[in-house]
Amino acid sequence: MKIAVTGKNGQIVQSLLAIASKDFEVIAIGRPELDLTVLETIFPRLAAIEPDIIISAAAYTAVDQAQDEPELAYAVNAKGAGAVSEAAAKLGIPIIHISTDYVFDGEKIGKYTETDQPNPKTVYGATKLQGEILVSRFNLKHIILRTAWVYSPYGNNFLKTMLKLASERKEIHVVSDQHGNPTSAENIATIILMLCHYIQIKSFKDWGVYHVVDNSETTWYDWAKFIFESAGIEIVTHPINTSDYPSKAQRPKNSSLATDKIKKILSCEMQNLKPSTLRVIQRLKAPTV
C-alpha cells in the first residue's frame, strides 16, 4: 500500500516513516516540492506519487504566532488542507487528516467527544476547524483525527523542552491548571497505519471524525514531574496558573478527548502515558550512530 504524507519534518510524519512495515510504502512530501499555499501545485504533486491513500499531516502549528499571521495560518490549515482533500477525491482515494484539540474552547467538564460542538478560541484552532470542514466537504472518504499534546523524539515538543530547560536551570515553573492527554506521535502513527490496513482490507464506511489520544489524563505540571523523575533529573518544579504565564493564544483549560469511537472501530486500546513517555526518553538518551 502506497501512502502519501504531506509534510516532511513533523512528529507524526517522522514516526510514520520510522515504524511503517514493508507492507506500507510511506512517501513524505513537503516544501519546497509541496507547498500548501500554492494550491494549483497540490494535485499534480500528489498525483505523481500515485498513492492509495493520503495522510494530510502538514499544518501551520505555531499557535501564538498564528494570532499575528491569521491569513497564512488559514491558507495552510484551511485552504491547503481542503485542496489536499480535493486532490484525494479526484484520485478516487481516501484521506486521513490530522486535527487538534484546539477546535474546542476547553470549558467542558469531562472529556470531549466527537459530537461535542467545536468552539475554538484561537486563530490556530479556528483555522484547523475550517480545515476539518473543507476536508469533509471535498471528499466523502475522509477520516479526521483530532489529537493533542503530541510528543516524540522528533521536532519540538513539551517533553524535549522540559529536558532542555532542566539542563539549564535548577528550578522551573510549569502550568498546573490545564488538563489534557499527552500523546506519543508513534502511537498516533500506529493508529493511522491500522486505519490504512482496515480501509485496505474491508469495505470501510465509517468515515468521519475520531479522537486519538493516549489514555492518561494529566496536567503539564504533573507530566513534567514524571518526565524529570523518569529521566533521573533532580529539579525543583513549581506549579503555576495559566494566568501566571500569559501568551498571545488562549490555551484550553480542558482538552481531554474521549477515544471510545476509535477503540470500537479498530477493536484496540489506547496506550498509557507512562510507558510511552519512558520510551521517548530512552530514545533520546540512546547514543546516535
N, C-alpha and C positions, 0 to 999 in steps of 0.2 A: 504494500500500500504506500503510495507516494503522498506525502504531506507537505504542503507549502505553508510556511510560517512567516507572517510579517514581523519584521524586526530582526535584529541580529544579536544584540547585546543584552537584552532584558533577561531577568532572572528565570522566567518561565521558559523562554526560548532556549537559554543555555542548559536548563535542566532537561528539556525535551531532547536536545542533541546528546546529552550525556547518558540518558537512560534508555533511549529507544532501542529496541531489539532489532535484529536483522530482518524482522517482518515489516519494519517501517523504514522507509527512506524519507528522512526529515530534511527538507531544504529550507534554510532560513534566508530570507531576502529582505534587505533593508536599505537605508540610504548609503550611497547615492543611487543605487540601482532602482530602488523602490522608494519614492518619496510621496507620502500620503497627502501632501499639499499640492501635488501636481496630478490632478485627477485623471487627465487624459492618458497618463502613462501606466496607470494601475492595471487595467485589464490586459494589455499586451504583455506586461512583465509577468503577470501571474499565468496567463495562458501559455506562455513559452515553457513553463515548468511542466505543464500537463498533469496537474495534481489530481488526486482522487478526493481530497478534502482540503480546505483552507482553515488554518488557525489564525485568527485575527488577534495578534498579541501586541503589535506596535501601538504606542499611545504617547500622548503628552502627559507626563506624570509629575511634573514639578508643581505641587499643589499650591504653594504660596505664590510662586512666580505666575501661575495662571491668572491670579487676581489682577495682574498688571498686563497680561497678554491674552485677553479673552478671545480675540479673533484667531490667534494662532492655535490656542487650545481647541477652539471649535472646529477649525479647519482640519486638525488631525483627528481628534476624538469623535467628532460627529460626521462631518462630510467625508473624511478619509475612510473611516470605518464603514460608512454607508457605501462608498464606492467599491471597497473590497467585497462587501456582501453582494453588491450588484454584479461584480465580476464573477463571483462564485455561481450566482444564478444563471448567468449567461453560459457558463461552462457546464451547467446542469449538475453541480455538486454541492454538498452541504458546507456550512461554515460554522466554526466554533469561535465565538467572540468572547474575549476576556473583559469583564467589567469589574465593578468595585462596590464596596460598602458605602462609599461616599454619595451614592444616589439617595441614601436615607438621611434624615435630619438628626438622628441619634437621640430622639426624645422618648422613644418607646421603652416601656418597662418589659424586659424579656427579649427573647430572640426574634429577629425579623424573619418572616417567611417570604416566599416568592410572591405571595398575593398581597403583601402589605404595600400601601401606596408610597411610591418614592416621593421625596421632598428634599432635594439637595439644597445645601446652604452655601455651597462654594461654586466658583466657576468650573473648577475641575469636575465636581460631582454633576453639575448641570450639563456639561459637555459630554460626559460619559453616558448620562441618561439619554441625551439626544442621539448618541451613537447607538445605544440599545434600540431606540425607536426606529432609526433608519435601517439598522441591520435586519430587524424583524420585518420591516416594510418591504425591503428589496428582495428578500429570499425566504420563502416559506420553510426551507430546510435549514433552520438555524437553531443553534444552541448557544445561549448566553450564560456564561459562568461568572457569577459575582463572587469575588474573593476579597481577602482583607489581610493587612499586616504581613505582607509577604516577606520571607527571608530565605537566604541561601548562601552558599559560598561565593556567589557572583554579585557583581554590581554593588550598589549602595543600599543598605537596609539597616534597620534598628539594631539587630544583633551585632553586626560588624561595627556600627558606630559606637555601641557600648564598649566593645573590646578595645577600640582605638582610644576612646576617652579614658578608659581605665589605665591605659599605658602612659597617660599624660598627667593624670590627676590622682589625688589621694582621697577625694570625696566628690560626689556627684549628686545632682538633684534630678529626679525623674517624676513625671506626671503620674498621679495615682488615682485620678477620678475619671479616666477614660477606660471603658471596658470593651474588649474585643477578643478575636480569635487569631493569635499569631499562626501563620500557615506556611509550611515549608513549600517552596516552589517545586521541589522534587515530588512532593505529594500531589500538588496540582497537576504536574506533568503526568503522573501516573494515572490520575483520573481521566485526563484528556486522552491518553492512549487507550484506556479501557473503553471510552466512548467511541473512539475511532474503530476499534475492533468490533464493538457492539453494532455500530452502524454498518460495518462491512459484512457481517455475517447474518444480520437479521433485517427484516423489513421495518426499519425504525420509523415510528410515527410520533414519538413523544418529544416533538420539537418545543422549544420554549426556554424559559429562564430557570436556572438552577443555582443554588448556593453551594459553594465548595470551599470549606474552611476546615482546619483541624479541630479536633474535639474540644480541647481545653479552652475555657473562657478565663481571661485574666486581665490584669491592668499592665500598663507599661512598667510601672514601678515593680510589681511582683515578678514580672518576667525578667526585668533587669537583674533583680536579686538572684534569680535562678541561673541566669547566664553567668554571673560572676562566680557563683558557687560551683557551677559545673566546670568552669574554666580554671578553678583554683585560684581565683583572684580575690585578694582582700582589699576592699574599698568601702568607705563609709557611704551609704546610699540614703538620701533624704527624700521622703515623699513630698510632692508639692501639688497644688491645684492647677487646673488648666489656666485659670486667671492669673497665676503667678508666672506663666510662660506665654506671653502674648505672641500671636502670629497673625499674619495677614488673612489666612484662611481659617475658618472656624472648623475645628475637628469635631466629629460626632462624639458625644459623651458615651453613647452605647452603639456599637456597631456589631454586636453579636448576631451571627447568622445561623438560622436553623438549616440543617442538612438532610432532613428526613426524605425529601423528594429524590435527591440524587442517590441516597443509600438504597431506596426502594427500587429505583430503575436498574441500578447496577448490582444489587444484592451484595453490597460491600459496606464496610465500616470506615469512617474517617480515622486518620492517625491521631495519636496523642502528642501533646506539645513536648513533654519532657524528653522522650527518646528522639524525637525529630530534632530538637534543639541540640542535644548531645551529638547527634550525627554530624550536624553542620560544624559545631565547634571542633570535633575531631578532624573533619576535613580541612578546616582552616589551620589546624596545628600540624597537619601532616607535611613532611618535607616535600618540596616540589622537585621534580626530576629535571 
